[in-house]
Amino acid sequence: MGPGVLIPRADTETVVEKALEFLADKKDCEILDLCAGSGCIGLAIASRVKDARVTMADLSMEAGKDLWIHVVNPDYAFVHYDE
């Protein structure tokens, strides 16, 4: 991880687990991961939810650099929001 990105913690796993429980019976999901940082939450959920469309957004271009390293699937998108 580089500057501008928080290291995932145990709470991050809990967020992903709860999201997966909620999405278990959903079809054709659109997932928005705000303040995505490394993208670990959005990517973890997307890897387990079939046909999910994932958009990850962050204000930090530093975080965006780390996120682009992890995004290898063209179905996932990163958006940088500038004020």
C-alpha positions in Angstrom: 0.0 0.0 0.0 1.1 3.5 -0.7 0.4 6.9 0.6 -3.3 7.8 0.9 -4.4 4.2 1.4 -5.4 2.6 4.7 -4.2 -0.9 5.4 -7.2 -3.3 5.5 -8.1 -4.4 9.1 -10.3 -7.1 10.6 -13.2 -4.7 10.4 -12.8 -4.7 6.6 -13.4 -8.4 6.5 -16.6 -8.0 8.6 -17.9 -5.3 6.2 -17.3 -7.7 3.2 -18.9 -10.7 5.1 -22.0 -8.6 5.9 -22.2 -7.3 2.3 -22.0 -10.8 1.0 -24.8 -12.0 3.3 -27.0 -9.1 2.1 -26.2 -9.7 -1.6 -26.6 -13.5 -1.4 -29.9 -13.6 -3.1 -29.6 -10.5 -5.3 -29.1 -10.7 -9.1 -27.5 -8.2 -11.4 -26.1 -6.0 -8.7 -24.5 -2.6 -9.0 -22.0 -1.9 -6.3 -20.5 1.5 -5.4 -17.4 1.4 -3.2 -16.9 5.0 -2.0 -13.5 6.0 -0.6 -12.3 2.8 -2.1 -8.6 3.2 -1.3 -6.9 -0.1 -2.4 -10.3 -1.4 -3.7 -10.1 -4.4 -1.4 -13.8 -4.2 -0.4 -15.2 -3.6 -3.8 -13.0 -6.2 -5.4 -13.6 -8.8 -2.7 -17.4 -8.4 -3.0 -17.2 -8.4 -6.8 -15.2 -11.6 -6.9 -18.0 -13.4 -5.0 -21.2 -11.8 -6.4 -22.0 -13.1 -9.9 -22.7 -10.5 -12.6 -21.9 -7.6 -10.2 -21.0 -4.3 -11.8 -18.6 -2.5 -9.5 -17.6 1.2 -9.4 -14.9 2.3 -7.0 -14.4 6.0 -6.3 -11.9 7.9 -4.3 -10.9 11.6 -3.9 -7.3 10.7 -3.6 -5.3 10.1 -6.8 -2.6 8.4 -4.6 -5.3 5.8 -3.6 -6.3 5.6 -7.2 -2.8 4.6 -8.3 -2.9 1.6 -5.8 -6.4 0.7 -6.9 -5.5 0.6 -10.6 -2.7 -2.0 -9.7 -5.4 -4.3 -8.3 -8.1 -3.8 -11.0 -7.6 -6.3 -13.7 -11.2 -6.9 -14.7 -12.8 -4.6 -17.3 -16.1 -5.0 -15.6 -14.8 -2.9 -12.7 -14.4 0.8 -12.8 -12.5 3.4 -10.9 -13.7 7.0 -10.8 -11.6 9.9 -9.4 -13.8 12.7 -8.0 -12.2 16.1 -7.8 -13.7 19.0 -5.9 
